[in-house]
């Protein structure tokens, strides 16, 4: 590892910055892990788009339909491809704590920068704060690597800003992907100070969060590679301008992406977000492939709608 457990917060404040994307996992036609396709995407995201880092095999990456060895393999491929040129945070989320720890220790061993672990799914969960705190306390005590929290409504509850701030006191808890309404993550930003880096998945709110909340980390979803190409990197551009305090210029670039955002959103069928993302990727020259069950693949009519949306979005492809 590049830091000790006690230095995790200081290291993350210096290095856990910029625009990070949540990777999609390509599968072959017979639903095997497409290692060649994943390597191709990694090269594009790291070398061409020059993203700050990658969040590997989370919900967008279909971790829930992958075996533990497959998840570990995606971690290895990402760390190998990054080679220090981009950060890697591995998604170790699982309903089984032993699996979480196994994935986390593997991440430590291969040189990942951080791990992310979503808050536990608690069936019949009420008044869950003590349970959730103890879960992350145990992980913190068991591991040396920096831990990013992740909370979203899929878990059945939303962690309060006060609970997140309490967990942020743990020595190697360094960040949170807080998928909640803006008022909640703004409150946590004020409460936590430099104890934890707060971020959320919404690219549409990213500019405002840089300007109004002082954020320097976008963690993370697919827009950094679905709304950018080799010749059209407006998310990177407006982020750099906003970081530099050139707010008016940054806002102009941010707003110029509204047609792309609208096209992406309007072309997405209900219930198929990963399949939609993967086919959009194919339309702009990346490797997508099918999704695994229980997810649904697209119909040909849905694919045609996406092709039309990409063509009319204003996203430059060449």
HELIX and SHEET records of a PDB file:
HELIX    1   1 UNK A    5  UNK A    7  5                                   3    
HELIX    2   2 UNK A    8  UNK A   15  1                                   8    
HELIX    3   3 UNK A   35  UNK A   43  1                                   9    
HELIX    4   4 UNK A   44  UNK A   48  3                                   5    
HELIX    5   5 UNK A   63  UNK A   65  5                                   3    
HELIX    6   6 UNK A   68  UNK A   82  1                                  15    
HELIX    7   7 UNK A   97  UNK A  110  1                                  14    
HELIX    8   8 UNK A  129  UNK A  142  1                                  14    
HELIX    9   9 UNK A  153  UNK A  155  5                                   3    
HELIX   10  10 UNK A  161  UNK A  167  1                                   7    
HELIX   11  11 UNK A  182  UNK A  192  1                                  11    
HELIX   12  12 UNK A  206  UNK A  213  1                                   8    
HELIX   13  13 UNK A  223  UNK A  226  1                                   4    
HELIX   14  14 UNK A  234  UNK A  243  1                                  10    
HELIX   15  15 UNK A  247  UNK A  256  1                                  10    
HELIX   16  16 UNK A  258  UNK A  266  1                                   9    
HELIX   17  17 UNK A  273  UNK A  283  1                                  11    
HELIX   18  18 UNK A  300  UNK A  312  1                                  13    
SHEET    1   A 8 UNK A 197  UNK A 199  0                                        
SHEET    2   A 8 UNK A 173  UNK A 179  1                                        
SHEET    3   A 8 UNK A 146  UNK A 152  1                                        
SHEET    4   A 8 UNK A 114  UNK A 118  1                                        
SHEET    5   A 8 UNK A  87  UNK A  91  1                                        
SHEET    6   A 8 UNK A  53  UNK A  56  1                                        
SHEET    7   A 8 UNK A  18  UNK A  22  1                                        
SHEET    8   A 8 UNK A 217  UNK A 221  1                                        
END                                                                             
